Amino acid sequence: MLPGSVLRRGFAGASLALFLCSGAHAGSHLWRFSEFYSSPDRSVQFIEMHEIGGSENEVAISNHWYETNSYNHDHGDLLGANLPFGTAFKKFLVGTQSYAALPDVPAPDYVVPDGILDPTGDTVIWWFYQTIDIPPGVMPTDGVDSITVVDPGVPSYSVGTNSPTNFAGETGTVVLGSPVPTTTPTPVPPLECAPTPLPGCKAPVEPRKAHLLVANDPGSDDVRDAIRWLWRKGAATTSGELGDPLTQTHYAFCLYDESAPQTLLFGARAPAGGLCETKPCWKAIGNPPGTKGYKRNDPTLLPDGLRHLQLKPGAAGKAKITLKGKGTNLAGLPTLPLTVPVRAQLQAGNGVCWEAVYSTFSRNDAKRFKARAD
């Protein structure tokens, strides 16, 4: 028996019966976990949900989320769209990106990043309605079988051949070939900064909206070294222009001395794909994934000290980039103070770039450079 199913915001007894009888308002509280599946390498996974109350109106799930031990702790990754009316006893299907790429399987109603479930043991939360602890050894890892929840209230479960079913009623079975499909790209060398600034980069549409901080304390043995770049009110940027950092689009952050001749002062790489400790380095945001941008988090600070990079597309004045780095891996930070003007660029492997120029500063001494863009 699988322990730990908890209704966090439910109704009980007469209150639940009264709500079910009314059926007048769009809701969402009657969806329960039905089936869990994971391939051996955690790339192909799905969660199947089942409406248990016979209500036709359980449609309002656009702002709902899933959380696991390794996924979505800030609840920022929302489903993003409601279901059609007519939900009584239906199912809907949440699949990873690698599941969605498989041929001949039911199309997922919602797509999430690869690897959100840990088949060796996990806690899975469905919004405020249900929490299931999956103990070690419960979820099959043979790529064939799945857990089917028999009693959502206990729950109890059975193990059998996986059978994902989507909202349209399409059902099927994941049959993995050899090798198992993954989103791991063919290795490509990480992007290096161009020796001189790239032309035609996107800039902020308003002055003083891009902030730059460079900290290089010669007395701290580099442990206090830091770099931060906040690019706000940016020129119009589409999600397509961000490329696909999950698999192939590398990034590099570059600083240039703008005094003649233009000289590269510093470069830090953010390679595409990869695992940062036990989690994918990059996360696609939005539904479909990537429509609201991408986020990279790397606690290992490899290869060049970047800890955080978030890319947000948008119309003119709405696009935004946030970059943070720190520590001894920020090799080659320029000696301070800097000679202005300084140009900062984020360069993508697909040829698109974003920039800001700093001709003045609020601080520029032997330990720190701090400025707002022209």
C-alpha positions, 0 to 999 in steps of 0.5 A, a space after each residue: 500500500 502506498 502511504 501518504 495521500 493527503 487532501 490539503 484543501 478538500 471538503 468532507 461529509 455533507 459539504 462534499 456531497 452538497 458541492 457535488 450536487 450543485 455542480 454549478 461552478 467551475 472547480 478543480 478539487 476532484 482530480 486525483 492521481 491515477 497513474 505514474 510512469 518513469 523510464 529507467 533514465 527518468 527522461 520519459 515520464 507521465 502522470 495521469 489524473 482522474 476525475 473521481 466525483 462525476 462533475 462536468 465542471 472540474 476545468 479550472 486548473 490553469 493556475 495549478 501546479 505539481 511539486 516533487 522533491 526535485 521540481 517546482 519548489 517555487 510553484 512558478 511552473 503552472 499548467 497554464 490552461 484550463 480544461 474543456 467542460 465535460 470532465 466527469 470521470 475523465 482523465 488528463 495526462 501530464 507528460 515530460 518533454 521526452 514523453 511528448 516527443 515519442 511517436 504513437 503515444 497519447 498526446 499529453 494535455 500538459 508538458 513538463 520538463 524531463 526528470 520531475 519524478 524520482 522513481 527511487 522515491 519521491 513525494 508528489 504534490 498536486 496543488 493543495 489537493 493531494 500529496 503522495 509519498 512514493 517510497 523506495 522500491 514502489 515505482 517500477 523502473 523497467 520502462 514497461 510497468 507503471 503504478 496505477 492508483 486503485 484507491 485515491 483515498 488510501 491509496 492502494 496501487 497495482 503494478 502493471 503495463 503502463 497505459 497513459 490516457 489523455 483528456 480526449 480519451 486516447 490511450 496507449 502504451 509507452 514502448 521504449 526503443 533502444 536507446 531510450 529517447 532522451 533530450 541529451 544533445 550531441 556534445 558541442 563545445 560551449 560558446 566562447 565570447 567573440 574577441 570583439 563585441 558582436 554587432 546588432 545586439 538587442 539593447 534596453 529601450 529605456 536608459 539606465 534600466 540595465 545594471 552591472 556589478 563586478 566585484 573583484 576583491 584582491 584580498 579575498 582569494 576570489 571567494 568573494 568575486 561576483 558578477 551580476 547583470 540585470 537587463 530590463 526594459 529590453 528590446 522585443 525578444 521572441 521565445 524562438 530567438 532564445 533558441 533551445 538551451 535545453 539541448 543545443 543553444 549555448 550562452 556566453 556572458 562577455 565584458 568588453 573595454 570600449 576604448 580603442 581598440 575594443 578588447 575582451 575583458 571577461 567571458 563566462 559560459 553557460 553551456 546548453 543541456 547537462 546536469 547540475 548536480 542531480 538536476 537538469 541545469 536548464 528549465 523551460 518556463 511556460 506551457 508549451 515549455 519555453 514560451 515564457 523563457 528559460 532558467 539555468 541554475 547551477 550550484 556547482 558554478 561550472 564551468 566559469 562561475 555562473 550560478 543563475 541565468 534567466 531569459 524572459 522573452 517579451 514585447 519591447 520593454 517587457 523582455 528581461 535577462 537576469 545573470 548572477 555568478 560568484 566565487 573562484 570559478 569566475 576566472 579572469 575577472 578584470 582587475 578593477 577599477 575599469 576604464 569606461 565605457 564598458 560593454 556587456 553582452 550576452 551572446 547566444 550560439 544561434 547568433 542572437 545577442 543582448 547588450 548594454 553600454 556603461 559610460 558612467 558608474 556609481 562606484 569604480 574602485 579597486 574592489 567593485 564596479 557598479 553602474 547603470 547603462 546609458 
